[in-house]
Amino acid sequence: MTEATQGGQPGSGDRPTILCTNDDGIHALGLKTLVDIAGRLGDVRVVAPDREQSATSHSLTVHRPLRATRTPEGFHVIDGTPTDCVLIGINQLLDAPPDFVLSGVNHGPNMGEDVLYSGTVAAAMEGTILGIPAIAISYSSRAADRIPGYAGVLTQLVGALIGRGPFPEETFFNVNLPDIPAEEVKGVRVTTLGRRVYSDSLTRREDPSGREYYWIGGGVSSWTGREDSDFRAVQAGYVSVTPLHLDLTNYRLISEVRTWMLGG
Ligand code: MN
C-alpha cells in the first residue's frame, strides 16, 4: 500500500486521474463543484447522465441502446443511469482506467437506507466493483446553492481520503454535508448509517379523468439511529463520512442459519 494508483496506470504521473459523475445530470450545480475540487486534486474526466437520474439506484439500462455525446469542455454525456456512466466510462470512453471515482455532489442527502435507492451512491459502488476507489458526496438539502461554498472543505476531505488509497477491499466512502454554510461547519465525524422513518411519502390521488395514480416521494422524513449515525452528525453541523462495504452478508448469522437449514 504505497501509492494511490489502484486501477490506474502506474507511472502516468503524480496527479491521479479522477472520474466525476452524478445522478442529478450533467447540468447540475453539484457536478460543477465536484469537477472544481477534482481539478485541484488531479486530472478530471467527466461521464455523467444527460438528465436527472435520482433514485435510480444501481440500475443498468439493458433494454435499449445507449448513446454517448461530448460537451464543448470534453465531458462525456450518456442517456442512461449513473451506473451506466461509470461502466461505459471506465470500459469504453476513457483512454485508461481512472485512479478514483467521485460521485455527486448530490442535491439532497443520502443517509441511512437511502444509500440503497441513491444513484449517487450506486455510481461510487460501481466504481468499487470495477476495482476503482470511490467516494459519494451529497449535500443534505435540495437547495443546492450552498454547494459551491463547500469546494474548500471538500478538497481537503477528498484529498485526505484519496491520500489513503487504495481503499480497503470492497470499501467506499459516503460523505454527507450539513445544510448550513460551509464557514459554519464544526468538523468531520466518522459515522454509521442511520434509519429513515418515512411518513406521508406515498400519495394516492385521482387524475383529471378520475383514474387513480400514486406518487412516491415528498412528505416529511425523520430519522432514528445510533449516537454515531450519519444524520445525527449532519444535524449537529458536522460533515459525515461513512465507510460502506459492498458485501451485505450478515456474517454474525451464518452459523445460526446453517443450523436452521441443516438441523442442529
Ligand atoms: Mn440526485
Residues whose N, C-alpha, C, O or C-beta is under 5 A from the ligand:
A	BS01	MN	D23 D24 S54 N106 H107
